[in-house]
Amino acid sequence: MEGLEKPSFDHKDRRDIYEHVERNGAMRPDDVRTALGMKARPFGHHMAILKRDNILEERDSKLRIAYEAGAEEEYETDDVSFTIRQAREEDLTGLVGAIRQAIGSGEYVRAETVADVVDNEGVLLRHNEIESRIFFVATVDSEVVGWVHLRHVDLAKLTHTAQLTVGVLEGYRGHGIGSHLLERGLEWATKQGFEKIENALPATNEKAIEFLDERGWEVEAVREDHYKMDGTYVDEVMMAVQL
C-alpha cells in the first residue's frame, strides 16, 4: 500500500482483517483470527494476500498497517545521539507522554488535541475512509524525545493538504532534532503527493512560530481571540508551507 492511497479489497474477509487491525492497532495474528471467528487455513490465505499486496505487514510477531515510511535515520551531535523513525504502536505511551511534557505550558493546542485523541483511541496509526495519520519519532536510548505528526482528512477538496504538528522535549532542544523531524515529515508528505502542509498555533507560542518561519513557512491568516487561556483571549496564527 503506497502512501495514502486507500486499499481496495476483492474479498470481504480481507477487508474485515484489515479494518480490525486498523481499528485496534498492532495485534498478534491469532488474536485477529479469533476475534473475527475465522478458520486457520482461510485466514492464512487472506493474510498471505494482504502481505503480498503490502496492505498489512507482520513485524515483531504482530500485524500492522503497512505504511511506506522509509528507514531509520541515525544522527549524532557533540552532546546527543538520536534516531528518527516511523512510530510504532508500542511507542504510544511514550509518545503521548512526550507530547504532553513538551506542551506543558499549554501553548500548543493542536498538539494537545492530538495527544488526547491518540490516548483515548489507544491507536497511533490511522488509514481509513475518514482520515489517515502517521507519526515519526525521535528517540534517545529508545526513549521518545520528539515527534512529528501528519494528519490527512479524506475529503475530495482537501486531497492536496495535510495538518502537521512537531515538538521536542525541552531538555533535547537545540540539537537539530526538531529540524530533522520536520524535514522527515515533509519528505514523507511530498512522496505522498501533498502540495500544502499547514499548522496552527497560539500567537503566544513565539518560539514555534519563529521555528517554522525560519524554515520557509508563511503566515496565511490570524484568527483574533480564537483561544481563551487562563481568562485571556489569544490569537491563532495559521501557517503553511508549499511543497
C-alpha positions as CSV (number, residue, x, y, z in Angstrom):
1,M,0.0,0.0,0.0
2,E,1.7,3.1,-1.2
3,G,1.3,6.4,0.6
4,L,-2.3,7.4,1.5
5,E,-4.0,5.5,-1.3
6,K,-6.8,3.7,0.3
7,P,-6.6,-0.1,0.0
8,S,-9.2,-2.0,-2.1
9,F,-10.4,-5.5,-1.4
10,D,-11.9,-8.2,-3.5
11,H,-12.9,-10.3,-0.6
12,K,-14.9,-9.4,2.5
13,D,-12.7,-11.4,4.9
14,R,-9.7,-9.4,3.8
15,R,-11.5,-6.2,4.4
16,D,-12.6,-7.4,7.8
17,I,-9.0,-8.4,8.8
18,Y,-7.6,-5.0,7.7
19,E,-10.3,-3.0,9.4
20,H,-9.8,-4.9,12.6
21,V,-6.1,-4.2,12.7
22,E,-6.6,-0.6,11.6
23,R,-9.2,-0.1,14.4
24,N,-7.3,-1.8,17.2
25,G,-3.7,-1.3,16.4
26,A,-0.9,-3.9,16.2
27,M,-2.2,-7.3,17.0
28,R,-1.0,-10.9,17.0
29,P,-2.4,-12.8,14.1
30,D,-4.0,-15.5,16.2
31,D,-5.8,-12.7,18.2
32,V,-7.2,-11.2,15.0
33,R,-8.3,-14.6,13.7
34,T,-10.0,-15.5,17.0
35,A,-11.7,-12.1,17.2
36,L,-13.1,-12.5,13.7
37,G,-14.0,-16.2,14.1
38,M,-12.1,-17.3,11.1
39,K,-10.6,-20.8,10.5
40,A,-6.8,-21.1,10.3
41,R,-6.5,-22.1,6.7
42,P,-8.6,-19.4,5.0
43,F,-7.2,-16.8,7.4
44,G,-3.7,-17.8,6.5
45,H,-4.6,-17.5,2.8
46,H,-6.1,-14.0,3.2
47,M,-3.1,-12.9,5.3
48,A,-0.7,-14.0,2.5
49,I,-2.6,-11.9,0.0
50,L,-2.7,-8.8,2.3
51,K,1.0,-9.1,2.9
52,R,1.8,-9.7,-0.8
53,D,-0.2,-6.5,-1.7
54,N,1.6,-4.5,1.0
55,I,-1.6,-3.7,2.8
56,L,-0.6,-5.3,6.1
57,E,2.8,-6.3,7.4
58,E,4.0,-8.5,10.3
59,R,6.7,-7.2,12.5
60,D,7.7,-8.4,16.0
61,S,5.1,-11.1,15.7
62,K,2.3,-8.5,15.2
63,L,0.1,-7.5,12.3
64,R,0.3,-3.8,11.4
65,I,-0.8,-1.3,8.7
66,A,1.9,-1.3,6.0
67,Y,2.9,2.3,5.7
68,E,5.8,3.0,3.3
69,A,7.7,5.4,5.6
70,G,11.4,4.9,5.0
71,A,14.2,3.6,7.1
72,E,15.5,4.6,10.5
73,E,17.9,7.5,10.4
74,E,20.7,8.0,13.0
75,Y,22.2,11.3,13.9
76,E,25.0,12.3,16.3
77,T,26.0,15.7,17.6
78,D,28.6,16.7,20.2
79,D,26.1,16.1,23.0
80,V,23.5,13.6,21.9
81,S,22.9,10.7,19.5
82,F,19.3,10.2,18.3
83,T,17.3,8.1,15.9
84,I,14.4,9.2,13.7
85,R,12.0,6.6,12.5
86,Q,8.3,5.9,11.9
87,A,6.4,5.5,15.2
88,R,5.2,2.0,16.1
89,E,2.1,1.2,18.2
90,E,4.5,0.2,21.0
91,D,5.6,3.8,21.2
92,L,2.1,5.0,22.1
93,T,2.6,5.6,25.8
94,G,6.0,7.2,25.4
95,L,4.8,9.4,22.5
96,V,1.7,10.7,24.3
97,G,3.9,11.3,27.4
98,A,6.4,13.2,25.3
99,I,3.8,15.4,23.7
100,R,2.1,16.2,27.0
101,Q,5.5,17.1,28.6
102,A,6.6,19.2,25.6
103,I,3.4,21.2,25.6
104,G,3.2,21.5,29.4
105,S,2.9,25.3,29.0
106,G,-0.4,24.9,27.1
107,E,0.9,26.9,24.2
108,Y,0.4,24.2,21.5
109,V,-3.3,23.5,21.4
110,R,-3.3,21.3,18.3
111,A,-0.6,19.0,19.6
112,E,-2.6,18.8,22.9
113,T,-5.6,17.7,20.9
114,V,-3.5,15.1,19.0
115,A,-2.3,13.6,22.3
116,D,-5.9,13.5,23.7
117,V,-7.2,11.7,20.6
118,V,-4.4,9.1,20.4
119,D,-4.6,8.4,24.1
120,N,-8.3,8.0,24.0
121,E,-8.3,5.7,20.9
122,G,-5.3,3.7,22.0
123,V,-4.1,3.6,18.4
124,L,-1.3,5.6,16.7
125,L,-1.8,4.9,13.0
126,R,-5.0,5.5,11.1
127,H,-5.7,4.8,7.4
128,N,-9.4,4.5,6.8
129,E,-12.2,6.2,4.8
130,I,-12.3,9.2,7.2
131,E,-8.7,10.0,8.0
132,S,-5.1,9.0,7.8
133,R,-2.4,9.8,10.3
134,I,1.2,8.9,10.8
135,F,3.9,9.8,13.3
136,F,7.7,9.9,13.2
137,V,9.6,10.0,16.4
138,A,13.0,10.9,17.6
139,T,14.4,8.6,20.2
140,V,17.4,8.7,22.5
141,D,18.3,5.3,24.1
142,S,14.9,4.0,22.8
143,E,13.0,6.8,24.7
144,V,10.8,9.1,22.7
145,V,12.1,12.7,22.9
146,G,10.3,14.3,20.0
147,W,7.7,13.7,17.3
148,V,6.3,14.9,14.0
149,H,2.6,14.1,13.2
150,L,0.8,14.4,9.9
151,R,-3.0,14.0,9.5
152,H,-5.0,13.9,6.3
153,V,-8.8,14.3,6.3
154,D,-10.3,12.2,3.4
155,L,-12.3,14.9,1.7
156,A,-12.2,15.5,-2.1
157,K,-11.5,19.2,-1.8
158,L,-8.6,18.6,0.7
159,T,-6.7,15.8,-1.0
160,H,-3.8,18.1,-1.5
161,T,-3.3,19.2,2.1
162,A,-2.3,17.7,5.5
163,Q,-2.0,19.0,9.0
164,L,1.2,18.8,10.9
165,T,2.5,19.1,14.5
166,V,6.1,18.8,15.6
167,G,7.8,19.1,19.0
168,V,10.8,18.1,21.1
169,L,11.2,17.8,24.8
170,E,12.7,20.9,26.3
171,G,15.9,19.1,27.5
172,Y,16.7,18.0,24.0
173,R,16.1,21.2,22.1
174,G,19.0,23.0,20.4
175,H,20.5,19.8,18.9
176,G,18.7,19.9,15.5
177,I,16.2,17.2,16.5
178,G,13.2,19.4,15.6
179,S,14.6,20.3,12.2
180,H,15.3,16.7,11.3
181,L,11.8,15.7,12.4
182,L,10.2,18.4,10.4
183,E,12.3,17.5,7.3
184,R,11.4,13.8,7.7
185,G,7.7,14.6,7.9
186,L,7.8,17.0,4.9
187,E,9.8,14.5,2.8
188,W,7.1,11.8,3.5
189,A,4.3,14.2,2.7
190,T,6.0,15.1,-0.6
191,K,6.2,11.5,-1.6
192,Q,2.5,11.1,-1.0
193,G,1.8,13.9,-3.4
194,F,0.6,16.5,-0.9
195,E,1.0,20.1,-2.1
196,K,0.5,22.0,1.1
197,I,1.1,21.4,4.8
198,E,-0.5,23.5,7.5
199,N,-0.2,24.2,11.2
200,A,-2.0,26.5,13.6
201,L,-0.5,27.9,16.8
202,P,-1.5,30.3,19.5
203,A,0.2,33.7,19.0
204,T,1.9,33.3,22.4
205,N,3.9,30.3,21.1
206,E,6.5,32.7,19.6
207,K,9.4,30.1,19.5
208,A,7.3,27.6,17.5
209,I,6.2,30.4,15.1
210,E,9.8,31.5,14.7
211,F,11.0,27.9,14.2
212,L,8.5,27.4,11.3
213,D,9.1,30.9,9.8
214,E,12.9,30.3,9.6
215,R,12.2,27.1,7.6
216,G,10.0,28.7,4.9
217,W,6.6,28.6,6.4
218,E,4.3,31.6,5.9
219,V,1.5,33.1,8.0
220,E,-1.7,32.7,6.0
221,A,-4.1,34.2,8.4
222,V,-4.6,35.2,12.0
223,R,-7.8,34.4,13.8
224,E,-8.3,37.0,16.5
225,D,-9.2,35.9,20.1
226,H,-9.5,32.3,18.9
227,Y,-8.3,30.8,22.2
228,K,-9.0,31.7,25.8
229,M,-6.2,30.8,28.0
230,D,-6.3,31.4,31.7
231,G,-9.0,34.0,31.1
232,T,-7.1,35.8,28.4
233,Y,-8.0,35.8,24.7
234,V,-5.2,34.7,22.4
235,D,-5.0,34.9,18.6
236,E,-4.4,31.8,16.5
237,V,-1.7,32.0,13.8
238,M,-2.4,29.8,10.8
239,M,0.8,28.9,9.0
240,A,1.5,26.8,5.9
241,V,4.3,25.7,3.6
242,Q,4.0,24.7,-0.1
243,L,5.7,21.5,-1.2
